[in-house]
Amino acid sequence: MGALLSALLSSIRGGVHPETRKFLSAESPIEPMPIPALLRLPLQQHIGAPAEPLVARDDHVLKGQLIARARGPISANLHAPTSGRVIAVGPFPAPHPSGLPVPTITLRPDGADRWAPRLPRLRPEDAEPEEIAARVAEAGIVGMGGATFPAAVKLTLRDRYRLHTLIINAAECEPYLTCDDRLLRERAEEVADGAGIMARALGVTKIIVAIESNKPAAAAAMRRHNLGLGHPVQVRVVATQYPMGSEKHLVRAVTGRETPARALTAELGIVVHNSATAQAVHLAVRYGEPLLSRVVTVSGRGVARPANVQALLGTPVADLLAHCGGLTEDPDRLLLGGPMMGQPIRSPRVPVVKGTNGVLALTRAETRKAETMPCIRCGACVRACPCGLTPFELNARIQAGDLEGAAAVGLLDCVSCGCCSYICPSNIPLVQGFSFAKGKLAETESRKHQQEETRRLAAARTAREEAIAEAKRAAMARHKAQMAEKKRRAAEEAAQAAEEAPAEPQEAAK
């Protein structure tokens, strides 16, 4: 009763309650996947700049070896998930709706699974915060809830903000997905330890694990392992409501504090990390293991045997489906991630990457018909929007081509959760329209920035040329003045020589 009351109190504004369908895989323990015949490792499995490859074709690599180095402050290292031979470094279709090729390292495993020297272990109780953040960066760890923001960058926020709380996001609000649920049930001690390590790096002592009310076994497991590096870990049960896992909405549900639009939760003194990220930090710091694999939920009515599997990064989606008994029928939609915010993919050849928490094969019975009708101004999208926006008004302005007007009424505050599209009785693809509009605005801003930068560079070039011309004129003037001075001195010397010249014969006569 207390947990239910807590969940009722810890709800968010708006949101929706789709069928969770987690029962398909929730009772499936995490299964290790066999090493596949090929691994495809895109150089960009994170937000930011793609990693720089350090290997070439025919190179032999060992498990855990650094094969691509982070490029810039917002980037992430990439390591070989197993030992084998690099057979290609070049383009391969991305795990993205576009299916466009991206730079990818293709590795043929040798089956030996031989380790390279692991990263040096740290004793987090004594390590400096900077050491922990550096180790997390070395290990290539990113946000594993799907955002894929480099985790080490968040761990350095103590330098810029006064932090007091770390929230471990274990809400897992997307339907079908159960990988975080199983992780907490089976490896709660590792998650708690990783949370404690991150808390030390952040300089906070308050740790809260937020879990939706439909995961009582996960909450019970975390309550049994309620210490993270000596700090008490508080379990907070929140309402089963989508999009509870959204960072800002979770902070609102757990703490009652609202993050201003386009601000960071760190400005409130709070940092949010995913539970899988915490477990990866535990392995990196305690055992020197870089991020090589992750737990993935394989589900949907199109899958013969839904399951949660521990898959090496780079494993083809086709291998995951085959491991789970294959497909029962041709899926209507094949997704990476959940049905609300997941990415549709064109081919099962694409690989699992660091942000892949689910592979869903949805049948026609599980997907909505795509027939779109005119907006009836019912306001359902307004009630469902967790950000307090008016999606039908945004859509009207976007359809009219008024992107600036859409931005003025909150387009950039949209978190693309899809609640409006889910609830719309007219089946209007609202969130897709908003994503398109945000892309066009970003393109316009980029073009405007390029134009301003071009004007600035042109002005700087003109100023440089004028300065060079002025310097040349000044040099010419100095040269003319020097020549005039030389001529004047020469004339004076000639005049003086002429005055002295008649006296010389007289001297000779004497």
C-alpha positions as CSV (number, residue, x, y, z in Angstrom):
1,M,0.0,0.0,0.0
2,G,2.8,2.4,0.9
3,A,4.5,1.7,-2.5
4,L,1.3,2.3,-4.3
5,L,0.7,5.6,-2.5
6,S,4.3,6.6,-3.2
7,A,3.7,5.8,-6.9
8,L,0.5,7.8,-7.0
9,L,2.3,10.8,-5.5
10,S,5.3,10.4,-7.8
11,S,3.5,10.9,-11.1
12,I,4.1,13.3,-13.9
13,R,2.0,15.8,-15.7
14,G,0.3,14.4,-18.8
15,G,1.8,11.2,-20.2
16,V,0.0,8.1,-21.4
17,H,-0.5,4.6,-20.3
18,P,0.1,2.2,-23.2
19,E,-0.1,-1.5,-22.8
20,T,3.2,-2.4,-21.3
21,R,3.4,-6.0,-22.7
22,K,6.5,-6.6,-20.5
23,F,5.1,-10.0,-19.6
24,L,6.6,-11.3,-22.8
25,S,10.1,-11.1,-21.5
26,A,10.0,-10.0,-17.9
27,E,10.5,-13.5,-16.5
28,S,13.3,-14.3,-18.9
29,P,16.7,-14.3,-17.0
30,I,19.6,-12.6,-18.8
31,E,21.1,-15.1,-21.3
32,P,24.7,-14.9,-22.7
33,M,24.8,-14.7,-26.5
34,P,27.3,-16.8,-28.3
35,I,30.1,-14.9,-30.2
36,P,28.8,-14.2,-33.7
37,A,30.6,-14.8,-37.0
38,L,31.0,-11.1,-37.6
39,L,30.9,-7.9,-35.5
40,R,30.1,-4.6,-37.0
41,L,31.3,-1.7,-34.9
42,P,30.2,1.8,-36.0
43,L,32.6,4.5,-35.0
44,Q,29.8,6.7,-33.7
45,Q,27.8,4.9,-31.0
46,H,27.3,8.0,-29.0
47,I,26.3,11.7,-29.1
48,G,29.2,13.8,-30.3
49,A,32.1,13.3,-32.7
50,P,32.8,9.9,-34.1
51,A,35.8,8.0,-32.8
52,E,39.0,7.9,-34.7
53,P,40.0,4.3,-35.9
54,L,43.3,3.0,-34.6
55,V,43.3,-0.3,-36.6
56,A,43.4,-1.2,-40.3
57,R,42.4,-4.2,-42.4
58,D,44.1,-7.5,-41.4
59,D,45.1,-6.2,-38.0
60,H,44.7,-8.8,-35.2
61,V,43.1,-7.4,-32.1
62,L,42.4,-8.7,-28.6
63,K,39.3,-8.5,-26.4
64,G,39.2,-5.1,-24.7
65,Q,41.8,-3.5,-27.0
66,L,41.2,0.1,-27.9
67,I,40.3,0.1,-31.6
68,A,39.0,3.7,-32.0
69,R,39.9,6.7,-29.9
70,A,37.5,9.5,-28.8
71,R,37.8,12.6,-30.9
72,G,37.2,15.7,-28.9
73,P,35.6,16.3,-25.5
74,I,32.2,14.9,-26.5
75,S,33.1,11.5,-28.0
76,A,33.7,8.0,-26.8
77,N,36.4,5.3,-27.1
78,L,35.6,2.0,-28.8
79,H,37.1,-1.4,-27.8
80,A,37.2,-4.8,-29.5
81,P,34.4,-6.9,-27.9
82,T,36.4,-10.1,-28.5
83,S,39.6,-11.2,-30.2
84,G,39.9,-11.6,-33.9
85,R,40.9,-10.1,-37.2
86,V,39.8,-6.7,-38.7
87,I,38.5,-7.5,-42.2
88,A,37.3,-4.0,-43.1
89,V,37.3,-0.4,-42.0
90,G,34.8,1.4,-44.1
91,P,31.1,2.2,-44.7
92,F,28.3,-0.1,-43.5
93,P,24.6,0.7,-43.1
94,A,23.9,2.4,-39.8
95,P,21.4,1.2,-37.2
96,H,19.2,4.1,-38.1
97,P,16.0,4.6,-40.1
98,S,18.0,6.2,-42.9
99,G,20.1,3.0,-43.4
100,L,22.8,5.3,-44.7
101,P,26.4,3.9,-44.5
102,V,28.6,5.1,-41.7
103,P,32.3,4.4,-40.9
104,T,32.4,1.0,-39.3
105,I,35.1,-1.5,-38.2
106,T,34.2,-5.0,-39.2
107,L,35.8,-7.7,-37.0
108,R,35.9,-11.5,-37.6
109,P,36.1,-13.2,-34.2
110,D,38.7,-16.0,-33.8
111,G,36.7,-17.8,-31.1
112,A,39.5,-17.6,-28.6
113,D,38.1,-14.6,-26.8
114,R,41.6,-13.7,-25.6
115,W,41.9,-10.5,-23.5
116,A,44.3,-7.7,-24.0
117,P,45.8,-6.2,-20.8
118,R,42.8,-4.7,-19.0
119,L,42.6,-1.2,-17.7
120,P,44.4,-0.7,-14.3
121,R,41.9,-1.3,-11.5
122,L,41.0,1.5,-9.2
123,R,40.1,1.4,-5.6
124,P,37.2,3.8,-5.7
125,E,37.1,4.3,-1.9
126,D,40.5,6.1,-2.3
127,A,40.5,7.3,-5.9
128,E,40.2,11.0,-6.7
129,P,37.0,12.0,-8.6
130,E,39.1,13.0,-11.6
131,E,40.6,9.5,-11.7
132,I,37.1,7.9,-11.7
133,A,35.9,10.2,-14.5
134,A,39.0,9.5,-16.5
135,R,38.6,5.7,-16.1
136,V,35.0,5.9,-17.2
137,A,36.1,7.9,-20.3
138,E,38.9,5.3,-21.0
139,A,36.3,2.5,-20.8
140,G,34.1,4.2,-23.5
141,I,31.0,4.2,-21.3
142,V,28.0,6.2,-22.5
143,G,24.4,6.7,-21.3
144,M,22.9,3.2,-21.9
145,G,19.2,4.2,-21.5
146,G,19.3,5.3,-25.2
147,A,20.6,8.9,-25.0
148,T,24.3,7.7,-25.4
149,F,25.8,10.9,-23.9
150,P,29.4,10.2,-22.9
151,A,29.1,9.3,-19.2
152,A,32.4,10.8,-18.1
153,V,31.3,14.3,-19.2
154,K,28.4,14.1,-16.7
155,L,30.8,12.9,-14.0
156,T,32.8,16.2,-14.3
157,L,29.7,18.4,-13.6
158,R,30.9,18.9,-10.0
159,D,33.4,21.4,-11.4
160,R,30.5,23.6,-12.7
161,Y,27.6,23.0,-10.4
162,R,26.9,22.5,-6.7
163,L,25.6,18.9,-6.8
164,H,23.8,17.0,-4.0
165,T,21.9,14.1,-5.5
166,L,22.4,11.2,-8.0
167,I,19.3,9.6,-9.4
168,I,19.6,6.2,-11.0
169,N,17.0,6.0,-13.7
170,A,15.5,2.5,-13.6
171,A,12.0,3.5,-14.6
172,E,12.2,1.7,-17.9
173,C,8.8,3.2,-19.0
174,E,8.9,2.0,-22.7
175,P,6.5,-0.9,-23.4
176,Y,8.1,-4.3,-24.0
177,L,11.5,-3.4,-22.6
178,T,12.6,-5.4,-19.5
179,C,16.5,-5.4,-19.7
180,D,16.9,-2.9,-16.9
181,D,14.3,-4.8,-14.8
182,R,16.3,-8.0,-15.2
183,L,19.6,-6.2,-14.6
184,L,18.3,-4.9,-11.2
185,R,16.8,-8.3,-10.3
186,E,20.0,-10.2,-11.1
187,R,22.9,-7.7,-10.6
188,A,21.5,-5.2,-8.0
189,E,24.8,-5.2,-6.0
190,E,26.8,-4.2,-9.1
191,V,24.3,-1.4,-9.9
192,A,24.5,-0.1,-6.3
193,D,28.3,-0.2,-6.3
194,G,28.4,1.6,-9.6
195,A,26.0,4.2,-8.3
196,G,28.3,4.7,-5.3
197,I,31.3,5.1,-7.5
198,M,29.6,7.7,-9.6
199,A,28.4,9.5,-6.5
200,R,32.0,9.8,-5.3
201,A,33.0,11.2,-8.7
202,L,30.2,13.7,-8.5
203,G,30.8,14.7,-4.9
204,V,27.3,13.8,-3.7
205,T,26.1,11.5,-0.8
206,K,22.5,11.2,-1.7
207,I,21.6,8.3,-4.1
208,I,18.1,7.6,-5.3
209,V,17.1,4.6,-7.5
210,A,13.8,5.4,-9.2
211,I,11.8,2.3,-10.3
212,E,8.3,2.2,-11.8
213,S,5.6,0.5,-9.6
214,N,5.2,-2.4,-12.1
215,K,8.7,-3.8,-11.2
216,P,8.3,-4.9,-7.5
217,A,11.0,-7.6,-7.8
218,A,13.6,-5.1,-9.0
219,A,12.7,-2.7,-6.2
220,A,13.0,-5.5,-3.6
221,A,16.4,-6.5,-5.0
222,M,17.7,-2.9,-4.8
223,R,16.4,-2.6,-1.2
224,R,18.4,-5.7,-0.3
225,H,21.5,-4.0,-1.7
226,N,21.0,-0.6,-0.3
227,L,24.6,0.6,0.0
228,G,26.8,2.1,-2.7
229,L,30.4,2.7,-1.7
230,G,29.1,3.2,1.9
231,H,26.4,5.7,0.9
232,P,22.8,4.6,1.5
233,V,20.8,3.9,-1.6
234,Q,17.2,5.0,-1.4
235,V,14.7,3.2,-3.6
236,R,11.9,5.5,-4.8
237,V,8.9,3.8,-6.5
238,V,7.3,6.1,-9.1
239,A,4.1,5.7,-11.1
240,T,3.9,3.4,-14.1
241,Q,3.4,6.1,-16.6
242,Y,5.1,7.0,-19.9
243,P,7.4,9.0,-20.3
244,M,8.5,8.6,-16.7
245,G,12.0,7.7,-17.8
246,S,12.6,11.1,-19.4
247,E,15.3,12.8,-17.3
248,K,13.6,16.0,-16.4
249,H,10.2,14.3,-15.7
250,L,11.8,11.7,-13.5
251,V,13.5,14.5,-11.5
252,R,10.1,16.2,-11.1
253,A,8.4,13.0,-10.0
254,V,11.2,12.1,-7.5
255,T,12.1,15.5,-6.0
256,G,9.1,17.7,-6.8
257,R,11.4,20.2,-8.5
258,E,11.0,21.3,-12.1
259,T,13.9,21.8,-14.4
260,P,13.5,25.0,-16.5
261,A,13.1,24.6,-20.2
262,R,16.4,24.0,-22.0
263,A,18.3,23.9,-18.7
264,L,20.2,21.0,-17.2
265,T,19.1,19.0,-14.1
266,A,22.6,19.8,-12.8
267,E,21.4,23.4,-12.3
268,L,19.1,22.0,-9.6
269,G,22.1,20.0,-8.1
270,I,20.9,16.7,-9.6
271,V,22.5,14.3,-12.0
272,V,20.7,11.4,-13.6
273,H,22.3,8.2,-14.9
274,N,20.8,4.9,-16.2
275,S,21.1,1.7,-14.2
276,A,22.9,-0.1,-16.9
277,T,25.4,2.8,-17.0
278,A,26.0,2.3,-13.3
279,Q,26.7,-1.4,-13.7
280,A,29.2,-0.6,-16.6
281,V,31.0,1.9,-14.3
282,H,31.3,-0.8,-11.7
283,L,33.0,-3.2,-14.1
284,A,35.3,-0.5,-15.5
285,V,36.5,0.8,-12.2
286,R,36.6,-2.4,-10.1
287,Y,37.8,-4.8,-12.9
288,G,39.2,-2.6,-15.6
289,E,36.6,-3.9,-18.2
290,P,35.7,-1.4,-21.0
291,L,32.1,-1.4,-22.3
292,L,32.0,-4.5,-24.6
293,S,28.5,-5.8,-24.3
294,R,25.1,-4.9,-23.0
295,V,21.7,-6.5,-22.0
296,V,19.1,-6.2,-24.8
297,T,15.4,-7.2,-24.7
298,V,14.4,-9.1,-27.8
299,S,10.6,-9.1,-27.9
300,G,7.3,-8.6,-29.8
301,R,4.7,-11.0,-31.0
302,G,6.9,-11.6,-34.1
303,V,9.7,-13.2,-32.0
304,A,9.3,-17.0,-31.3
305,R,10.9,-16.8,-27.8
306,P,11.2,-13.3,-26.3
307,A,14.2,-13.0,-24.0
308,N,16.8,-10.7,-22.4
309,V,20.3,-11.4,-23.8
310,Q,23.8,-10.2,-23.0
311,A,25.0,-9.3,-26.5
312,L,28.5,-8.2,-27.7
313,L,28.5,-4.7,-29.2
314,G,28.4,-5.1,-33.0
315,T,26.3,-8.3,-33.0
316,P,23.9,-8.3,-36.0
317,V,20.2,-8.0,-35.1
318,A,19.6,-11.1,-37.2
319,D,21.8,-13.1,-34.7
320,L,19.7,-11.9,-31.8
321,L,16.5,-12.9,-33.5
322,A,17.9,-16.3,-34.4
323,H,19.1,-16.9,-30.9
324,C,15.5,-16.3,-29.8
325,G,14.0,-18.8,-32.1
326,G,13.7,-16.6,-35.2
327,L,10.5,-14.8,-36.4
328,T,7.1,-16.3,-36.3
329,E,6.0,-14.1,-39.2
330,D,7.3,-11.2,-41.2
331,P,7.1,-8.3,-38.8
332,D,5.1,-5.2,-39.6
333,R,7.8,-3.1,-37.9
334,L,11.4,-4.0,-36.8
335,L,12.6,-1.6,-34.1
336,L,15.8,-0.8,-32.2
337,G,14.5,0.4,-28.8
338,G,11.0,0.7,-27.6
339,P,7.8,1.3,-29.6
340,M,7.4,4.9,-28.5
341,M,10.9,6.3,-29.2
342,G,12.7,3.4,-30.9
343,Q,14.2,3.6,-34.4
344,P,12.7,1.6,-37.2
345,I,15.4,-0.3,-39.2
346,R,15.3,-1.5,-42.7
347,S,17.4,-4.7,-42.3
348,P,18.3,-7.1,-39.5
349,R,22.0,-6.9,-40.7
350,V,22.5,-3.8,-38.7
351,P,24.4,-4.2,-35.4
352,V,23.6,-3.8,-31.7
353,V,25.3,-0.6,-30.4
354,K,25.9,0.9,-27.0
355,G,22.5,2.6,-26.9
356,T,20.5,-0.5,-28.1
357,N,18.3,-1.6,-25.2
358,G,15.7,-3.5,-27.3
359,V,15.1,-5.3,-30.6
360,L,11.3,-5.5,-31.3
361,A,9.6,-7.4,-34.1
362,L,6.1,-6.1,-34.0
363,T,3.3,-7.8,-35.9
364,R,0.4,-6.1,-37.7
365,A,-1.8,-6.7,-34.7
366,E,0.6,-4.8,-32.5
367,T,1.0,-1.7,-34.7
368,R,-1.5,1.0,-35.4
369,K,-3.1,1.6,-38.8
370,A,-1.4,4.6,-40.5
371,E,-4.6,6.2,-41.9
372,T,-4.4,9.9,-41.1
373,M,-7.5,12.1,-40.7
374,P,-7.9,15.9,-40.1
375,C,-7.3,17.3,-36.6
376,I,-10.7,17.5,-34.7
377,R,-9.2,19.9,-32.1
378,C,-10.2,17.5,-29.3
379,G,-7.3,18.5,-27.1
380,A,-6.2,15.0,-26.2
381,C,-2.6,15.8,-27.3
382,V,-2.6,18.8,-24.9
383,R,-3.7,16.6,-22.0
384,A,-1.1,14.0,-22.8
385,C,1.9,16.3,-23.4
386,P,4.2,16.0,-20.4
387,C,5.9,19.3,-21.3
388,G,2.7,21.3,-21.1
389,L,2.8,22.2,-24.9
390,T,-0.1,22.5,-27.3
391,P,0.8,20.0,-30.0
392,F,-2.1,20.7,-32.3
393,E,-1.1,24.4,-32.4
394,L,2.5,23.5,-33.1
395,N,1.4,21.2,-35.9
396,A,-0.8,23.9,-37.4
397,R,2.0,26.4,-37.5
398,I,4.4,23.8,-38.9
399,Q,1.9,22.8,-41.7
400,A,1.6,26.5,-42.5
401,G,5.4,26.8,-42.8
402,D,5.7,29.1,-39.8
403,L,8.6,27.4,-38.1
404,E,9.6,30.5,-36.2
405,G,6.1,30.7,-34.8
406,A,6.2,27.1,-33.8
407,A,9.5,27.7,-32.0
408,A,7.9,30.7,-30.2
409,V,5.2,28.5,-28.7
410,G,7.6,25.8,-27.5
411,L,8.7,23.5,-30.3
412,L,12.2,23.4,-29.0
413,D,10.9,22.3,-25.6
414,C,9.4,19.1,-27.1
415,V,11.3,15.9,-25.9
416,S,10.0,13.8,-28.8
417,C,8.4,11.3,-26.5
418,G,5.5,10.6,-28.9
419,C,2.7,10.8,-26.4
420,C,0.8,13.2,-28.7
421,S,1.0,10.9,-31.6
422,Y,0.0,7.9,-29.5
423,I,-3.1,9.5,-28.1
424,C,-4.2,11.3,-31.3
425,P,-7.6,9.8,-32.5
426,S,-6.9,11.1,-36.0
427,N,-3.6,9.3,-36.2
428,I,-1.7,12.4,-37.1
429,P,2.1,11.8,-36.9
430,L,2.7,14.8,-34.7
431,V,6.0,13.9,-33.2
432,Q,7.4,13.1,-36.7
433,G,6.4,16.5,-37.8
434,F,8.0,18.1,-34.8
435,S,11.2,16.2,-35.4
436,F,11.2,17.4,-39.0
437,A,10.5,21.0,-38.0
438,K,13.3,20.9,-35.4
439,G,15.7,19.6,-38.1
440,K,14.7,22.4,-40.5
441,L,15.1,25.0,-37.8
442,A,18.5,23.5,-36.9
443,E,19.4,23.6,-40.6
444,T,18.2,27.2,-40.9
445,E,20.2,28.2,-37.8
446,S,23.2,26.4,-39.2
447,R,22.9,28.2,-42.5
448,K,22.4,31.5,-40.7
449,H,25.5,30.8,-38.6
450,Q,27.4,29.9,-41.7
451,Q,26.3,33.2,-43.4
452,E,27.2,35.2,-40.3
453,E,30.6,33.4,-40.1
454,T,31.1,34.0,-43.8
455,R,30.4,37.7,-43.2
456,R,32.7,37.8,-40.2
457,L,35.5,36.1,-42.1
458,A,34.9,38.5,-45.1
459,A,35.0,41.5,-42.8
460,A,38.1,40.1,-41.1
461,R,39.7,39.6,-44.5
462,T,38.8,43.1,-45.6
463,A,40.2,44.5,-42.4
464,R,43.4,42.4,-42.9
465,E,43.7,43.6,-46.4
466,E,43.2,47.2,-45.4
467,A,45.7,46.8,-42.6
468,I,48.2,45.3,-45.0
469,A,47.5,48.1,-47.6
470,E,47.9,50.7,-44.8
471,A,51.1,49.1,-43.7
472,K,52.4,49.1,-47.3
473,R,51.4,52.8,-47.6
474,A,53.2,53.6,-44.4
475,A,56.2,51.6,-45.5
476,M,56.2,53.4,-48.8
477,A,55.9,56.8,-47.1
478,R,58.8,55.9,-44.8
479,H,60.8,54.7,-47.8
480,K,60.1,58.0,-49.6
481,A,61.0,60.0,-46.5
482,Q,64.3,58.0,-46.2
483,M,65.1,58.5,-49.9
484,A,64.3,62.2,-49.6
485,E,66.5,62.4,-46.5
486,K,69.3,60.5,-48.3
487,K,69.0,63.0,-51.3
488,R,69.1,65.9,-48.9
489,R,72.2,64.6,-47.1
490,A,73.8,63.9,-50.5
491,A,73.1,67.4,-51.6
492,E,74.5,68.9,-48.4
493,E,77.6,66.7,-48.8
494,A,78.0,67.7,-52.4
495,A,77.6,71.4,-51.5
496,Q,80.1,71.1,-48.7
497,A,82.6,69.3,-51.1
498,A,82.1,72.1,-53.6
499,E,83.0,74.7,-51.1
500,E,86.1,72.9,-50.1
501,A,87.3,72.0,-53.6
502,P,89.0,75.5,-54.7
503,A,91.3,75.4,-51.6
504,E,93.0,72.3,-52.7
505,P,95.1,73.7,-55.6
506,Q,96.3,76.5,-53.4
507,E,97.5,74.1,-50.8
508,A,99.3,72.2,-53.6
509,A,101.1,75.3,-54.9
510,K,102.5,76.1,-51.5
